[in-house]
Amino acid sequence: MSHGQRTGHPRRGREDSSSHPSGDRVLVLPGQEIPSQGLKPGPGTYRVGGKVYASILGLLAPKPPFLQVIPLSGRYIPKPEDVVIGTVTDAQGTFWLLDIGAPRWAPLHMTGTPWDVEIGETEKFLRVRDSVIVRVENLDPTGRIGVTMLGDGLGKLEGGTIVNVSPARIPRVVGRGGSMIETITRHTGAQVAVGQNGRVWINGTPDAMLRASEALRLIEEQGQRRGLTERVESYLISTSSSNDQGPGVAPHESAHRDAPAHSVPPVGPADERIDPDTVGPATDEY
């Protein structure tokens, strides 16, 4: 469908965003006309005949000089330098195939790890269903995704659990300046690693992992509302227990004792590339 055909959509929500409750952002639909207020069309929007329309389902978020729409959901589309959490789906002679939630699997070559891997010995290091945190290194014209485990904060994830949230919610999971992750880790004592593909690794006591997981669910359900950090903190305070022991407790024993250990520090607050008030990648990628 051409952009010109979208001008016939009903003009819902043309009122100024100030007419909505201050605690909410304005939800817009694809093809819906939105007031530009002198701003330029940004991610998630397009202009036709001097009017601006939303190209996706999402939340209206003016970011002068641009008007943008933050997507509510969508499949992860990788970008170079993204830090993501993947699961091993296959081990070949010189590489592993990783599921990172993208349209295609991502091969991790043995030279892209900190280990001295011999050809045909990949399963000694990573096996099917193991989880890793890697960085997207490159994307070729065919859509092939290259990833690496070389770098600070990357490696095999031992123990813990992985919670899936919408990739569009990751900026809210991190929070401004890492505020949301700091709130979760401070009140639960859990270790948390955030992947920009919508996967969050949590490690700690069973109670800490449960409460951190519930906090993530709260973020996913109420990510469009303001004051979210305060609501998450209130929940964590109300469910606090003296049993929280933090990441200092012994992690769950790895199912593969022969795999080399590789410490993975928490990711999230240190990832300054994630801004909760921006879309991150081009919005239409979602």
Secondary structure, 3 states (H helix, E strand, C coil): CCHHHHHHCCCCCCCCHHHCCCCECCEECCCCEECCCCCEECCCEEEECCEEEECCCEEEEEECCEEEEEECCCCCCCCCCCEEEEEEEEECCCEEEEECCCCCCEEEEHHHCCCCCCCCCHHHCCCCCCEEEEEEEEECCCCCEEEECCCCCCEEECCCEEEECCHHHHHHHHCHHHHHHHHHHHHHCCEEEECCCCEEEEECCHHHHHHHHHHHHHHHHHCCECCHHHHHHHHHHHCCCCCCCHHHCCCCCCCCCCCCCCCCCCCCCCCCCCCCCCCCCCHHHC
